Amino acid sequence: MARRLGPADAAMAAGGLLDVLGVAAVVLDDHGRVTLWSPPAEALFGYTCEEALGREAAQLLVEDGRRAQVQEDFARVMAGEGTWAGAFPVRHKDGRTMLVEFRNTRLQAASGTWYALGIASPRETVRRVERDLALAARIVDQAPVGLAVLDEDLHYVLVNPALERINGVPAADHLGRTPHEVLPHLDVAAIEHRMRQVLATGRPVLEEFTVGHMPHDDRTHAWTSSFYRLEDQARRVMGLAVSVIDVTESYEQSLVAARARRRLSLIADASIRVGTTLDLPTTARELAEVTVPEVADIAAVDLLDAALPGTTTRADDGPARFRAMAIRAVHPTPATEAADPIGQVTRYHPQRLVTQAAVGGRPVLVPRVTPADLARIARDDDAARLLAEAGVHSYLAVPLIARGQVLGALDLKRTRTPAPFDQDDVLLASELAARAAVAIDNARWYQHQRQATLALQRHLLPPQHAPDPPGLTIAHRYQPAGAADETGGDWFDTIPVADDRTLLVVGDVMGSGINAAATMGQLRTTTRALARLTADPADLLTHLDATTRDLGDAMATCLIARYDPATGHCRLACAGHPPPVLVRPGHTPRPVRLDPGPPLGVGGLPFPTRDLTLRTGDELVLYTDGLVEVRDQDIDQRLQTLTDLLAGPRRPLEDTCDLLLTALRRPDTQDDVALLIARAVP
């Protein structure tokens, strides 16, 4: 533990600048004879006290040629005409000559006698110390680094110009004061604590990083500070040396670089997280989630109703109509209550900033929101009040533009994040919006395609409420795939033929989308036309196989059952299709054993038939593979589940259709399904 040295300690302690200089003291009487000779004089000149005392100093130390000048100078000093100082060549006892710095003055004793005091030091040593001091002073004064010396009580005793500029305080206002008194606007309590630790332990603190604000500007400054304990040659603690480097520019550059890295990471993250599905609400929600909290505290996605699938609104139909698609907040806030309800279509006033961004196709930035701005951000006065309550202080609206068309806008607000939106945020939000807009546009067009495909599919299928054929009660369902691009090729049909007989047909065109739906329509129409020529299932499949080959790369599976209500006879033929299930009262439901035959479009192979008799109450369940095939379960296990469901209590056929679809279908299924159930009745 360091402590102050008392007078006794100081008297006994060795070291100090005079010891570095090796100062020798010599006293001469008024005749120039040595009367006092110090030990440093013995070390400097080589003569012992016994050899020097009583002798004339000029004869002892000065060469013959210089002696007269020395005696003249001595006489002038003794006459009271001032002091004598300078470098002078002196003869050492060993005969060599050396330059010595002298300072001479006269002294008067109590008796009235005059004496001369001379102090001397080697010229080389004096010059070296002078150079060191001059260099140190120049470095301290001109160094770009802030330098200071503090005493043991942490009062400034030296401050260089660089530290004046860094602290924004003149050097005179530092001296005698502590860092806390000079810099009250900074939190220096911890810094002073570490200074005292350095004074106590001697272990320096190097390049400690500090960030703070100075009173002369609003800029955030950064510094690195180092603290060193100062000791003299006797290792007595003299105080503390402080060096301060202003690293504000490099700190700001590091912030810019870190911000750029974060933005690049966010854009890369958005490329992965936004557009994972072809569902519009999901894509809008993903965009809102990726911008919070990295860009904004609150994000909302609004789409122009005219750009959405199935809308009847035109782009020029009065004030812009928007549909709120998603909202995300980093924390619970009244601002979410001020947002437009999700899914609701609303006409936005032309003065609203989000409307201006969407209609104008350019970002709208309000760095610092005023009460007047809130009126243009919110949908009404109540919403503006909620935004004010939430503390919205900065606002940014960015249009969602894909392939040259404005689809909507990304609405961003800041409440807790203190920094306002700036041009960098505009660029980042615009980049995110551009990437998301492409995903939204893809989802939009897929929905257009899905709706067109579904419309075509339903148009090509039989009417929903067609009358039952003779001897049968019919129930049927068509359910599209969960994915937007998987709808297409499944169909069913009931075709009346001669003698009150009925053809039950299910089929599945391989592939998906509008092409599969069109192919399905061609095959269904061809089947109905061929049924006028032949009602035999095998013959029909043979002709359909040829038709399918004529369509090019098309391929399909198909099952045809011909039922005669007069005899109950039922003939079946299959082209690569899953077998139907026979449900007979009092018996376990079972798949009908069929030779499946080749799919339609293969060509050149026969289609075997199977005959069975349907009794009153028997049910024949025809379906496409989308009902039973999934990726993570074996087909036999799925067929067993199907028959187990059919083995339950007897129910209306419509309820049976609903049961099978509910139990066997999954929301994310990749295939559509056609289901046809026929029950034999009297």
C-alpha positions as CSV (number, residue, x, y, z in Angstrom):
1,M,0.0,0.0,0.0
2,A,1.5,3.4,-1.0
3,R,1.7,6.1,1.6
4,R,3.0,9.7,1.9
5,L,6.6,10.1,3.0
6,G,7.1,12.2,6.2
7,P,10.1,14.5,6.7
8,A,12.2,11.9,8.4
9,D,11.5,9.5,5.6
10,A,12.5,12.1,3.0
11,A,15.7,12.9,4.8
12,M,16.7,9.2,4.8
13,A,15.5,8.3,1.3
14,A,18.0,8.2,-1.5
15,G,17.4,9.2,-5.1
16,G,16.1,12.2,-6.9
17,L,17.1,14.5,-9.8
18,L,20.2,15.9,-7.9
19,D,21.5,12.4,-7.5
20,V,21.0,11.8,-11.2
21,L,23.0,15.0,-12.0
22,G,25.7,14.1,-9.5
23,V,25.9,17.7,-8.2
24,A,29.1,18.5,-6.4
25,A,29.3,21.4,-3.8
26,V,32.5,23.4,-3.1
27,V,33.0,26.4,-0.8
28,L,36.0,28.8,-1.3
29,D,37.2,31.7,0.9
30,D,37.7,35.1,-0.5
31,H,41.3,34.1,-1.6
32,G,39.9,31.2,-3.6
33,R,41.1,28.5,-1.2
34,V,38.9,25.4,-0.7
35,T,37.3,25.5,2.7
36,L,34.5,22.9,2.2
37,W,34.6,19.8,-0.2
38,S,31.6,17.6,-0.6
39,P,31.7,13.8,-1.2
40,P,30.2,14.3,-4.8
41,A,33.1,16.7,-5.4
42,E,35.5,14.0,-4.6
43,A,33.7,11.7,-7.0
44,L,33.6,14.3,-9.7
45,F,37.1,15.7,-9.5
46,G,39.0,12.8,-8.0
47,Y,40.6,14.7,-5.1
48,T,39.8,13.7,-1.5
49,C,38.9,16.2,1.2
50,E,42.4,16.1,2.6
51,E,43.9,16.7,-0.8
52,A,41.6,19.6,-1.6
53,L,41.0,21.5,1.6
54,G,43.2,24.7,1.9
55,R,44.4,24.7,-1.6
56,E,43.6,27.2,-4.3
57,A,40.8,25.9,-6.5
58,A,42.3,27.5,-9.6
59,Q,45.7,25.7,-9.1
60,L,43.9,22.4,-8.2
61,L,41.4,22.3,-11.1
62,V,42.4,24.7,-13.8
63,E,45.0,24.4,-16.5
64,D,47.8,27.1,-16.5
65,G,46.5,28.8,-19.7
66,R,43.0,29.3,-18.3
67,R,43.9,30.2,-14.7
68,A,44.1,34.0,-15.1
69,Q,40.6,34.1,-16.6
70,V,39.2,32.0,-13.8
71,Q,40.8,34.2,-11.2
72,E,39.3,37.3,-12.9
73,D,35.9,35.8,-12.9
74,F,36.2,34.8,-9.3
75,A,37.2,38.3,-8.3
76,R,34.1,39.7,-10.0
77,V,31.8,37.3,-8.2
78,M,33.4,38.1,-4.8
79,A,33.0,41.9,-5.6
80,G,29.3,41.3,-5.7
81,E,29.0,41.8,-9.5
82,G,26.7,38.8,-10.0
83,T,27.1,35.1,-10.4
84,W,29.0,33.0,-12.8
85,A,27.5,30.1,-14.7
86,G,28.5,28.0,-17.7
87,A,30.5,25.1,-18.9
88,F,34.2,25.1,-18.2
89,P,37.0,22.6,-18.8
90,V,38.3,21.2,-15.5
91,R,41.4,19.1,-14.9
92,H,40.7,15.8,-13.1
93,K,43.2,14.4,-10.7
94,D,44.1,11.7,-13.2
95,G,45.2,14.4,-15.6
96,R,42.3,14.3,-18.1
97,T,40.2,17.4,-18.9
98,M,36.5,17.3,-18.7
99,L,33.6,19.8,-19.3
100,V,31.8,20.7,-16.1
101,E,28.7,22.8,-15.7
102,F,29.3,25.4,-12.9
103,R,27.0,27.7,-10.9
104,N,28.9,30.2,-8.6
105,T,27.6,32.7,-6.1
106,R,29.0,34.4,-3.0
107,L,27.9,33.7,0.5
108,Q,28.4,35.9,3.7
109,A,29.1,34.2,7.0
110,A,27.8,35.6,10.4
111,S,31.3,37.0,11.0
112,G,30.9,39.2,7.9
113,T,33.4,37.1,5.9
114,W,32.6,36.4,2.3
115,Y,32.8,33.0,0.7
116,A,32.0,31.6,-2.8
117,L,29.7,28.6,-3.3
118,G,30.2,26.6,-6.4
119,I,28.0,23.7,-7.5
120,A,29.1,21.6,-10.4
121,S,27.9,18.6,-12.5
122,P,29.3,16.8,-15.5
123,R,28.4,18.7,-18.7
124,E,27.5,15.4,-20.4
125,T,25.1,14.5,-17.6
126,V,23.5,17.9,-17.6
127,R,23.0,17.9,-21.3
128,R,21.5,14.4,-21.2
129,V,19.0,15.4,-18.6
130,E,18.2,18.6,-20.5
131,R,17.6,16.7,-23.7
132,D,15.4,14.2,-21.8
133,L,13.4,17.0,-20.2
134,A,13.1,18.9,-23.5
135,L,12.0,15.8,-25.3
136,A,9.5,14.9,-22.6
137,A,8.1,18.5,-22.6
138,R,7.8,18.5,-26.4
139,I,6.1,15.1,-26.5
140,V,3.7,16.1,-23.8
141,D,2.8,19.4,-25.5
142,Q,2.6,18.2,-29.1
143,A,1.4,14.6,-28.7
144,P,-2.0,13.9,-30.3
145,V,-2.7,11.7,-27.3
146,G,-4.2,13.3,-24.2
147,L,-1.7,13.2,-21.4
148,A,-2.1,14.2,-17.7
149,V,-0.4,13.8,-14.4
150,L,-2.5,13.5,-11.2
151,D,-1.2,13.6,-7.7
152,E,-1.9,11.0,-5.1
153,D,-5.3,12.6,-4.3
154,L,-6.2,12.5,-8.0
155,H,-5.9,16.2,-8.5
156,Y,-4.6,17.2,-11.9
157,V,-1.1,18.8,-11.8
158,L,-0.4,18.6,-15.6
159,V,-2.6,18.5,-18.7
160,N,-1.4,18.7,-22.3
161,P,-3.2,20.5,-25.1
162,A,-4.5,17.3,-26.6
163,L,-6.4,16.4,-23.4
164,E,-7.7,20.0,-23.3
165,R,-9.3,19.3,-26.7
166,I,-10.5,15.9,-25.8
167,N,-12.2,17.0,-22.6
168,G,-13.3,20.3,-23.9
169,V,-12.0,22.0,-20.8
170,P,-8.9,24.4,-20.6
171,A,-5.8,23.1,-18.8
172,A,-6.1,25.8,-16.2
173,D,-9.6,24.5,-15.3
174,H,-8.1,21.0,-14.7
175,L,-5.3,21.9,-12.3
176,G,-6.1,21.2,-8.7
177,R,-9.3,19.4,-9.5
178,T,-10.3,15.8,-9.7
179,P,-11.7,14.0,-12.8
180,H,-15.1,14.0,-11.3
181,E,-15.0,17.8,-10.8
182,V,-13.7,18.4,-14.3
183,L,-16.0,16.0,-16.1
184,P,-19.3,15.9,-14.1
185,H,-21.3,14.8,-17.2
186,L,-19.4,11.5,-17.4
187,D,-19.7,8.5,-15.1
188,V,-16.1,8.7,-13.7
189,A,-16.7,7.0,-10.4
190,A,-15.6,3.7,-11.7
191,I,-12.6,5.3,-13.5
192,E,-11.4,7.0,-10.3
193,H,-11.8,3.7,-8.5
194,R,-9.4,2.0,-11.0
195,M,-7.0,5.0,-10.7
196,R,-6.7,4.4,-7.0
197,Q,-6.2,0.7,-7.5
198,V,-3.2,1.6,-9.9
199,L,-1.8,4.0,-7.2
200,A,-2.1,1.3,-4.6
201,T,-0.9,-1.8,-6.5
202,G,1.4,-0.3,-9.2
203,R,-0.3,-2.5,-11.8
204,P,-1.2,-0.3,-14.8
205,V,-4.6,-0.3,-16.5
206,L,-4.2,-0.4,-20.3
207,E,-6.5,0.8,-23.0
208,E,-9.7,0.9,-21.0
209,F,-12.6,1.6,-23.4
210,T,-15.2,4.3,-22.5
211,V,-18.2,5.7,-24.3
212,G,-20.0,8.9,-23.4
213,H,-21.4,12.3,-24.4
214,M,-19.6,15.6,-24.1
215,P,-21.4,18.8,-23.2
216,H,-20.1,20.7,-26.3
217,D,-21.9,18.4,-28.8
218,D,-24.5,15.7,-29.2
219,R,-22.1,13.2,-30.7
220,T,-21.3,9.9,-28.9
221,H,-17.6,9.9,-28.2
222,A,-15.3,6.9,-27.5
223,W,-11.9,6.9,-25.7
224,T,-9.3,4.4,-24.6
225,S,-7.5,5.3,-21.4
226,S,-4.4,4.0,-19.7
227,F,-3.2,4.6,-16.1
228,Y,0.3,4.2,-14.8
229,R,1.7,4.9,-11.4
230,L,4.6,7.4,-11.3
231,E,7.6,6.7,-9.0
232,D,10.9,8.5,-8.5
233,Q,14.3,6.7,-8.4
234,A,13.7,5.9,-4.8
235,R,10.4,4.2,-5.8
236,R,8.5,6.8,-3.9
237,V,4.9,7.2,-5.4
238,M,4.7,10.6,-7.0
239,G,1.2,10.3,-8.6
240,L,-0.5,8.9,-11.6
241,A,0.1,9.3,-15.4
242,V,-2.9,9.2,-17.6
243,S,-3.0,8.8,-21.4
244,V,-6.3,9.2,-23.3
245,I,-6.8,8.5,-27.0
246,D,-9.9,9.7,-28.8
247,V,-11.1,6.7,-30.9
248,T,-14.5,8.1,-31.8
249,E,-13.9,7.8,-35.6
250,S,-12.8,4.2,-35.4
251,Y,-15.7,3.5,-33.0
252,E,-18.2,5.0,-35.4
253,Q,-16.6,3.0,-38.3
254,S,-16.9,-0.2,-36.3
255,L,-20.6,0.7,-35.6
256,V,-21.1,1.2,-39.3
257,A,-19.4,-2.0,-40.2
258,A,-21.3,-3.9,-37.5
259,R,-24.5,-2.4,-38.7
260,A,-23.7,-3.4,-42.3
261,R,-22.9,-6.9,-41.2
262,R,-26.2,-7.0,-39.3
263,R,-28.1,-5.7,-42.3
264,L,-26.5,-8.2,-44.6
265,S,-27.3,-11.0,-42.1
266,L,-30.9,-9.7,-41.9
267,I,-31.3,-9.7,-45.7
268,A,-29.9,-13.2,-45.9
269,D,-32.2,-14.3,-43.1
270,A,-35.2,-12.7,-44.9
271,S,-34.3,-14.7,-48.0
272,I,-34.7,-17.9,-46.0
273,R,-37.6,-16.9,-43.7
274,V,-39.9,-15.0,-46.1
275,G,-41.8,-17.0,-48.7
276,T,-41.6,-20.4,-47.2
277,T,-45.1,-21.1,-48.5
278,L,-47.3,-19.9,-51.3
279,D,-49.9,-18.7,-48.8
280,L,-50.4,-14.9,-48.8
281,P,-51.2,-14.4,-45.1
282,T,-48.3,-16.6,-44.1
283,T,-45.9,-14.7,-46.4
284,A,-47.1,-11.3,-45.0
285,R,-46.7,-12.5,-41.5
286,E,-43.1,-13.7,-42.2
287,L,-42.2,-10.3,-43.6
288,A,-43.6,-8.6,-40.4
289,E,-41.7,-11.0,-38.2
290,V,-38.4,-10.6,-39.9
291,T,-38.4,-6.8,-39.5
292,V,-39.1,-6.9,-35.8
293,P,-37.1,-6.0,-33.7
294,E,-34.1,-5.6,-36.1
295,V,-35.6,-2.8,-38.1
296,A,-38.7,-1.6,-36.2
297,D,-40.5,-2.1,-32.9
298,I,-43.9,-2.5,-34.8
299,A,-44.4,-3.7,-38.3
300,A,-47.6,-4.1,-40.3
301,V,-48.2,-5.4,-43.9
302,D,-51.1,-4.0,-45.9
303,L,-51.9,-5.2,-49.4
304,L,-53.9,-3.4,-52.0
305,D,-57.2,-5.2,-52.4
306,A,-57.1,-4.7,-56.2
307,A,-53.9,-6.8,-56.3
308,L,-55.4,-9.8,-54.4
309,P,-56.8,-12.9,-56.1
310,G,-60.6,-13.1,-56.4
311,T,-61.2,-9.4,-55.7
312,T,-63.6,-7.3,-57.8
313,T,-62.0,-4.0,-56.9
314,R,-60.3,-2.1,-59.7
315,A,-57.1,-0.1,-59.1
316,D,-58.8,3.1,-60.2
317,D,-62.0,2.5,-58.2
318,G,-61.9,5.5,-55.9
319,P,-59.7,5.8,-52.7
320,A,-57.3,2.9,-52.3
321,R,-58.7,-0.2,-50.7
322,F,-56.3,-2.1,-48.5
323,R,-56.5,-5.4,-46.7
324,A,-54.5,-5.6,-43.5
325,M,-52.5,-8.9,-43.7
326,A,-50.2,-9.0,-40.7
327,I,-48.9,-7.0,-37.7
328,R,-46.0,-7.7,-35.3
329,A,-44.8,-5.9,-32.2
330,V,-41.7,-6.5,-30.2
331,H,-43.7,-5.9,-27.0
332,P,-47.3,-5.5,-25.9
333,T,-48.3,-2.0,-26.9
334,P,-51.5,0.1,-27.5
335,A,-50.2,0.6,-31.1
336,T,-51.4,-2.8,-32.1
337,E,-54.9,-1.8,-31.1
338,A,-54.5,1.2,-33.4
339,A,-53.7,-1.0,-36.4
340,D,-56.3,-1.9,-39.0
341,P,-57.9,-5.3,-38.2
342,I,-56.3,-8.3,-39.9
343,G,-58.2,-9.5,-42.9
344,Q,-60.5,-6.4,-43.0
345,V,-60.7,-4.5,-46.3
346,T,-60.7,-0.8,-45.7
347,R,-60.5,2.4,-47.8
348,Y,-57.4,4.3,-46.7
349,H,-57.6,8.1,-46.8
350,P,-55.4,9.5,-49.5
351,Q,-53.6,11.6,-46.9
352,R,-52.5,8.6,-44.9
353,L,-48.7,8.1,-45.2
354,V,-49.1,4.4,-45.9
355,T,-51.5,5.2,-48.8
356,Q,-49.0,7.7,-50.2
357,A,-46.2,5.1,-50.1
358,A,-48.3,2.5,-51.8
359,V,-49.9,4.8,-54.4
360,G,-46.8,6.8,-55.1
361,G,-44.5,3.8,-55.1
362,R,-41.8,5.6,-53.0
363,P,-40.8,5.3,-49.3
364,V,-42.2,7.8,-46.9
365,L,-39.9,8.7,-44.0
366,V,-40.8,10.7,-40.9
367,P,-37.7,10.6,-38.7
368,R,-39.3,12.4,-35.7
369,V,-43.1,12.1,-35.4
370,T,-45.1,15.1,-34.3
371,P,-48.8,15.1,-33.2
372,A,-49.7,16.4,-36.7
373,D,-47.8,13.4,-38.2
374,L,-49.8,10.9,-36.1
375,A,-53.0,12.2,-37.7
376,R,-51.6,11.1,-41.1
377,I,-50.2,7.8,-39.8
378,A,-53.3,6.6,-38.0
379,R,-56.7,5.6,-39.5
380,D,-58.6,7.9,-37.2
381,D,-58.3,10.1,-34.1
382,D,-58.7,7.2,-31.6
383,A,-55.9,5.3,-33.4
384,A,-53.7,8.5,-33.3
385,R,-54.3,8.7,-29.5
386,L,-53.2,5.1,-29.1
387,L,-50.1,5.7,-31.1
388,A,-49.2,8.7,-29.0
389,E,-49.8,6.6,-25.9
390,A,-47.5,3.9,-27.3
391,G,-44.7,6.4,-27.8
392,V,-44.4,6.2,-31.5
393,H,-41.6,8.7,-32.3
394,S,-40.4,7.6,-35.8
395,Y,-42.2,6.2,-38.8
396,L,-41.4,4.6,-42.2
397,A,-43.6,3.2,-44.9
398,V,-42.1,1.3,-47.8
399,P,-44.0,0.1,-50.9
400,L,-44.1,-3.5,-51.8
401,I,-43.3,-3.6,-55.5
402,A,-42.9,-6.7,-57.6
403,R,-42.4,-6.9,-61.4
404,G,-43.3,-3.2,-61.7
405,Q,-46.6,-3.5,-59.8
406,V,-47.3,-2.0,-56.4
407,L,-48.9,-4.7,-54.2
408,G,-49.1,-2.8,-50.9
409,A,-46.9,-1.4,-48.2
410,L,-44.7,-2.3,-45.2
411,D,-45.6,0.0,-42.3
412,L,-42.9,0.5,-39.6
413,K,-42.9,2.3,-36.3
414,R,-40.4,2.8,-33.5
415,T,-41.4,3.2,-29.9
416,R,-38.7,1.9,-27.6
417,T,-35.8,2.0,-29.9
418,P,-34.4,5.5,-29.3
419,A,-32.8,6.1,-32.7
420,P,-35.0,7.5,-35.4
421,F,-35.3,5.9,-38.8
422,D,-32.7,7.2,-41.2
423,Q,-31.7,6.7,-44.8
424,D,-29.9,3.5,-44.1
425,D,-33.1,2.1,-42.6
426,V,-34.9,3.2,-45.7
427,L,-32.5,1.2,-47.9
428,L,-32.7,-1.8,-45.6
429,A,-36.5,-1.8,-45.4
430,S,-36.7,-1.3,-49.2
431,E,-34.5,-4.3,-49.8
432,L,-36.5,-6.4,-47.5
433,A,-39.7,-5.2,-49.0
434,A,-38.5,-5.9,-52.6
435,R,-37.5,-9.5,-51.7
436,A,-40.8,-10.0,-49.8
437,A,-42.8,-8.5,-52.6
438,V,-41.5,-11.1,-55.0
439,A,-42.6,-13.9,-52.6
440,I,-46.0,-12.2,-52.1
441,D,-46.4,-11.9,-55.9
442,N,-45.5,-15.5,-56.3
443,A,-48.1,-16.5,-53.7
444,R,-50.6,-14.1,-55.3
445,W,-50.2,-15.7,-58.8
446,Y,-50.2,-19.2,-57.4
447,Q,-53.5,-18.4,-55.7
448,H,-54.8,-17.0,-59.1
449,Q,-53.7,-20.3,-60.7
450,R,-55.2,-22.4,-57.9
451,Q,-58.5,-20.6,-58.2
452,A,-58.5,-21.0,-62.0
453,T,-57.6,-24.7,-61.6
454,L,-60.3,-25.3,-59.0
455,A,-62.8,-23.5,-61.1
456,L,-62.0,-25.6,-64.1
457,Q,-61.9,-28.8,-62.0
458,R,-65.3,-28.2,-60.5
459,H,-66.7,-27.2,-63.9
460,L,-65.5,-30.5,-65.4
461,L,-66.8,-32.7,-62.5
462,P,-70.4,-33.9,-62.3
463,P,-73.0,-31.6,-60.7
464,Q,-73.1,-31.7,-56.9
465,H,-76.8,-32.6,-56.7
466,A,-77.4,-34.9,-59.6
467,P,-80.3,-37.5,-59.2
468,D,-79.4,-41.0,-58.0
469,P,-79.2,-43.6,-60.7
470,P,-81.6,-46.6,-60.7
471,G,-80.9,-49.0,-57.8
472,L,-78.1,-46.9,-56.2
473,T,-77.7,-44.1,-53.7
474,I,-74.7,-42.0,-54.4
475,A,-72.4,-39.7,-52.3
476,H,-69.3,-38.1,-53.6
477,R,-66.6,-35.6,-52.7
478,Y,-63.8,-33.8,-54.4
479,Q,-61.1,-32.2,-52.2
480,P,-58.2,-30.2,-53.7
481,A,-54.6,-30.6,-52.4
482,G,-53.4,-28.4,-49.5
483,A,-50.6,-27.0,-51.6
484,A,-51.5,-24.3,-54.0
485,D,-49.8,-25.9,-57.0
486,E,-51.0,-29.5,-56.5
487,T,-54.6,-29.2,-57.5
488,G,-55.6,-30.9,-60.7
489,G,-56.3,-34.4,-62.1
490,D,-58.6,-36.4,-59.9
491,W,-62.2,-37.1,-61.0
492,F,-65.3,-39.2,-60.5
493,D,-68.4,-39.8,-62.5
494,T,-71.7,-41.7,-62.7
495,I,-72.7,-42.5,-66.3
496,P,-76.1,-44.0,-67.1
497,V,-76.0,-46.6,-69.8
498,A,-78.6,-48.9,-71.5
499,D,-81.0,-51.1,-69.5
500,D,-80.9,-48.9,-66.4
501,R,-77.3,-49.8,-65.8
502,T,-74.8,-47.3,-64.3
503,L,-71.0,-46.9,-64.8
504,L,-69.2,-45.7,-61.6
505,V,-65.9,-44.1,-62.6
506,V,-62.9,-42.7,-60.6
507,G,-59.7,-41.6,-62.1
508,D,-56.4,-39.8,-61.4
509,V,-54.3,-37.9,-64.0
510,M,-50.7,-37.9,-63.0
511,G,-49.3,-34.5,-62.4
512,S,-50.9,-31.4,-61.1
513,G,-52.1,-27.9,-62.0
514,I,-54.2,-26.6,-64.8
515,N,-52.7,-29.0,-67.4
516,A,-53.7,-32.0,-65.3
517,A,-57.2,-30.5,-64.8
518,A,-57.6,-30.1,-68.6
519,T,-56.4,-33.6,-69.3
520,M,-58.9,-34.9,-66.7
521,G,-61.7,-33.0,-68.4
522,Q,-60.7,-34.6,-71.8
523,L,-60.7,-38.1,-70.3
524,R,-64.0,-37.7,-68.5
525,T,-65.7,-36.3,-71.6
526,T,-64.2,-39.2,-73.7
527,T,-65.4,-41.7,-71.1
528,R,-68.9,-40.4,-71.3
529,A,-68.8,-40.4,-75.1
530,L,-67.4,-44.0,-75.3
531,A,-70.0,-45.2,-72.9
532,R,-72.6,-44.7,-75.6
533,L,-70.8,-47.2,-77.7
534,T,-69.7,-49.8,-75.1
535,A,-70.5,-50.3,-71.5
536,D,-67.9,-52.9,-70.8
537,P,-65.4,-51.6,-68.4
538,A,-62.4,-53.4,-70.0
539,D,-63.3,-52.1,-73.5
540,L,-63.8,-48.6,-72.1
541,L,-60.3,-48.7,-70.5
542,T,-58.8,-50.0,-73.8
543,H,-60.2,-47.0,-75.7
544,L,-59.3,-44.6,-72.9
545,D,-55.7,-45.9,-73.0
546,A,-55.5,-45.1,-76.7
547,T,-57.0,-41.7,-76.1
548,T,-54.4,-41.0,-73.3
549,R,-51.6,-42.0,-75.6
550,D,-52.9,-39.5,-78.2
551,L,-52.6,-36.7,-75.6
552,G,-48.8,-37.0,-75.6
553,D,-47.1,-37.4,-72.2
554,A,-50.3,-37.9,-70.3
555,M,-50.8,-40.8,-68.0
556,A,-53.6,-41.7,-65.6
557,T,-55.1,-44.4,-63.4
558,C,-58.8,-45.3,-63.6
559,L,-61.3,-47.7,-62.1
560,I,-64.7,-48.4,-63.8
561,A,-67.5,-50.5,-62.2
562,R,-70.7,-51.3,-64.2
563,Y,-73.7,-52.0,-62.0
564,D,-77.0,-53.7,-63.2
565,P,-79.8,-53.0,-60.6
566,A,-81.9,-55.8,-62.0
567,T,-79.5,-58.6,-61.1
568,G,-77.1,-56.9,-58.7
569,H,-74.3,-57.8,-61.0
570,C,-71.2,-55.6,-60.9
571,R,-68.3,-55.8,-63.3
572,L,-65.0,-54.0,-62.5
573,A,-61.9,-53.2,-64.5
574,C,-58.9,-51.3,-63.2
575,A,-56.0,-49.4,-64.9
576,G,-53.4,-49.1,-62.2
577,H,-55.8,-47.7,-59.7
578,P,-56.3,-48.5,-55.9
579,P,-58.9,-51.2,-55.3
580,P,-62.4,-50.3,-54.2
581,V,-63.7,-51.4,-50.8
582,L,-66.8,-53.5,-50.5
583,V,-68.8,-52.8,-47.3
584,R,-71.4,-55.5,-46.6
585,P,-73.7,-55.4,-43.6
586,G,-72.6,-58.0,-41.0
587,H,-69.2,-58.5,-42.6
588,T,-65.8,-56.9,-42.3
589,P,-65.2,-54.3,-45.1
590,R,-62.5,-55.5,-47.5
591,P,-60.8,-54.3,-50.6
592,V,-62.0,-56.0,-53.8
593,R,-59.3,-58.2,-55.2
594,L,-58.5,-56.9,-58.7
595,D,-55.7,-57.4,-61.2
596,P,-54.8,-53.6,-61.5
597,G,-53.7,-53.6,-65.1
598,P,-51.4,-50.9,-66.5
599,P,-52.1,-47.2,-66.2
600,L,-53.7,-45.4,-69.0
601,G,-51.2,-44.2,-71.6
602,V,-48.9,-47.3,-71.3
603,G,-50.6,-49.1,-74.2
604,G,-50.6,-52.7,-75.5
605,L,-51.7,-54.5,-72.4
606,P,-55.2,-56.0,-71.5
607,F,-57.4,-54.8,-68.6
608,P,-58.7,-57.9,-66.7
609,T,-62.2,-57.7,-65.2
610,R,-63.7,-58.9,-61.9
611,D,-67.4,-59.8,-61.4
612,L,-69.2,-59.6,-58.1
613,T,-72.8,-59.3,-56.9
614,L,-74.0,-56.4,-54.8
615,R,-76.8,-57.1,-52.4
616,T,-79.2,-54.6,-51.0
617,G,-77.4,-52.4,-48.5
618,D,-73.9,-53.2,-49.9
619,E,-71.7,-50.3,-50.4
620,L,-68.9,-49.9,-52.9
621,V,-66.3,-47.2,-52.0
622,L,-64.2,-45.9,-54.9
623,Y,-61.4,-43.4,-54.3
624,T,-58.2,-42.0,-55.6
625,D,-54.8,-42.5,-54.0
626,G,-54.8,-39.1,-52.4
627,L,-57.1,-40.5,-49.7
628,V,-54.7,-43.3,-48.5
629,E,-51.2,-42.5,-49.7
630,V,-48.9,-40.5,-47.4
631,R,-45.1,-40.4,-47.2
632,D,-44.6,-41.5,-43.6
633,Q,-47.0,-44.6,-43.5
634,D,-47.2,-47.9,-45.3
635,I,-50.0,-48.2,-47.9
636,D,-51.3,-51.4,-46.3
637,Q,-51.5,-49.6,-42.9
638,R,-53.5,-46.8,-44.5
639,L,-55.8,-49.3,-46.2
640,Q,-56.4,-51.0,-42.9
641,T,-57.3,-47.6,-41.4
642,L,-59.8,-47.0,-44.2
643,T,-61.5,-50.4,-43.7
644,D,-61.6,-49.9,-39.9
645,L,-63.4,-46.5,-40.4
646,L,-65.9,-48.2,-42.8
647,A,-66.5,-51.0,-40.2
648,G,-68.1,-48.6,-37.8
649,P,-71.8,-48.1,-37.3
650,R,-73.9,-47.7,-40.4
651,R,-74.4,-44.0,-41.3
652,P,-75.7,-41.9,-44.1
653,L,-73.3,-41.9,-47.1
654,E,-72.7,-38.1,-46.8
655,D,-71.5,-38.6,-43.2
656,T,-69.3,-41.5,-44.4
657,C,-67.7,-39.2,-46.9
658,D,-67.0,-36.5,-44.3
659,L,-65.7,-39.1,-41.8
660,L,-63.2,-40.5,-44.3
661,L,-61.9,-37.1,-45.5
662,T,-61.6,-35.8,-41.9
663,A,-59.8,-38.9,-40.6
664,L,-57.5,-39.7,-43.5
665,R,-56.7,-36.3,-45.0
666,R,-53.9,-34.0,-43.7
667,P,-53.8,-30.2,-44.1
668,D,-50.5,-30.3,-45.9
669,T,-51.3,-33.2,-48.2
670,Q,-49.7,-32.9,-51.6
671,D,-52.5,-34.6,-53.6
672,D,-56.1,-34.0,-54.3
673,V,-58.7,-36.7,-53.8
674,A,-61.9,-37.9,-55.4
675,L,-64.3,-40.1,-53.4
676,L,-67.4,-41.9,-54.7
677,I,-69.6,-44.2,-52.5
678,A,-72.5,-46.2,-54.0
679,R,-75.0,-48.1,-51.9
680,A,-77.3,-50.7,-53.5
681,V,-81.0,-50.1,-52.8
682,P,-84.2,-51.9,-53.8
